[in-house]
Amino acid sequence: MTSYSISEAAQLLNLTPYALRYYDKEGLLPFLERSASGTRFFKEADIASLKIIECLKATGMPIKEIKTFIDWCSDGDSTLRQRRDMFEERKAVVEAHMAELVETMKVIRHKCDYYEAALAAGTESVHREKAISPAP
């Protein structure tokens, strides 16, 4: 069974050792094992859990809510519905954010086209009336 030091785990996950210590302190790693001297070591299951934690963080979920999810996992099958519902909520949050990003990209593409045309003409005056228009 492979195990990793805190530095190795941090490097694998593109995190800092400080972040991993913080997650442990906040109770997000309840099954994390320690050596006799107290050194944390991370197993593959811990790495997999940390990937889920990072995924949830990327959706904007607060640490407190991630802790609730971790607690539900520890509670076993009786919390399957809550966990599924939580991921459905996260999915909706991500989908809404993606829709916002699509609209943002439309504006950015429009402005790229705008400036490309201005550069080709050598002047912005070719479409000055559109200078501040967000998108067609």
Beta strands, then each sheet from edge to edge (+ up, - down):
strand 1: 3-4
strand 2: 33-34
strand 3: 40-43
sheet 1: 1+ 3- 2+
end
